[in-house]
Structures are given as structure tokens and as C-alpha cells.
């Protein structure tokens, strides 16, 4: 079982990116444009970020992203259709 051992201490919107600073000093960064809901947000909405032990929540935009997903490169983008 893989668990997240680092803790997020801050998350902000800067120049079109969401930047999450971890307790270790590491950062997770991703472009707002990679997420359809975040891409429509205003700067105040994008900066209203709640941090939980499992991820980020934007209450004004009804969006949630898990740290696990972010570390796997999933920024909440549209899901690709499965091949049939």
C-alpha cells in the first residue's frame, strides 16, 4: 500500500498555475488550464482553496483534486474515452 507521507501546508494560484507547497519544501504545480472547472474560475475563486489531508477543494467552483491524482498527473481534465 502506498501512502502520502508529506503534508500540504499551502496552496495558491499564481500566474495561471496552482502551486501546492508541501511540508518538506517540495512543490506540486499544474496549470489551471488543464482543468475545465478551474479554467473558468476568477482569481478570487481560484485562490479560495481548502486543503485536506487527501487533496484540494475549491468551494466556489465545486472542484476537488486528490494529491494522489495530482502526483499521477491527473489535473481533473476530461477523461479519455475507453477503447472498445
Buried (B, 14 or more C-beta within 10 A) or exposed (E): EEEBEEEBEEBEBEEEBBBBBBEEEEEBEBEBEBBEBBBEBEEEBBBBBEBEEBBBBBEEBEBBBBBEBBEEEBBBEEEEEEEE
